[in-house]
Amino acid sequence: MTYFRQLFDTTSSTYTYLLGEFDTYSAVLIDPVREHGNLYLSLLNEQRLTLRYILETHVHADHVTGASALRKATGAQAAVSMHGGVSCADVQLCGGEMLYFGNETISVLPTPGHTPACVSYLWRDRLFTGDALLIGGCGRTDFQGGDAGKLYDSITHQIWPLADETLIYPGHDYHHRHVSSVAQEREINPRLSGKSRDEFIAIMNQLKLPKPHLIDIAVPANQQCGNEIAHAA
């Protein structure tokens, strides 16, 4: 028997995911937001789950991770891409690994492009894509070493080949949407469906989005696992 919760931070429109299994009462958290640490701990306690991993899909620019405080409170291991410059993380991911919590398995897919450090996590029929693939969109590629061509390759080579019914759970949504599927995004995502690599790059180069207002705080803090000292600096 398994447990799943999708949690939402209204300030940054970030989704956090809590996965658990009740044979060994083990759990993982994906993309926790620091301000909600007490909520995560309360849910873990309520379900009698022990946190094994804190998984980051990338080094975030719009919120500070709760990894440092959660690691101290639970003894869980923090995991992030080896390309993120997060030397404090317990597990440095390169993509292709398998992570285990209790009797459950998570596959790590390398999906760089939004940033070089982006990975997605496949658990059962659910793919947690961070900012690589959003519902009806994708992550921007104009800062933190983003590369539109690499993002196109990541999505078309790593995500599109998955089963049509694979559920897509993104790192953000700004329109009150909760879940999509590989088939839906492959068929109707306006930035990607029917687009060549060159067409996609042209679309991404024309977005001209404002800079995330927390980027100068969030990125340095997240490269230190979200610890308080980095946040205060």
PyMOL commands that set and color helices and strands:
alter all, ss='L'
color gray80, all
select helices_A, chain A and resi 34-47+67-74+82-84+148-159+182-188+197-205+215-222+228-232
alter helices_A, ss='H'
color red, helices_A
select strands_A, chain A and resi 2-9+14-21+26-30+50-55+77-81+91-93+98-101+104-110+119-123+126-130+133-134+137-138+167-170+180-181
alter strands_A, ss='S'
color yellow, strands_A
deselect
rebuild
show_as cartoon
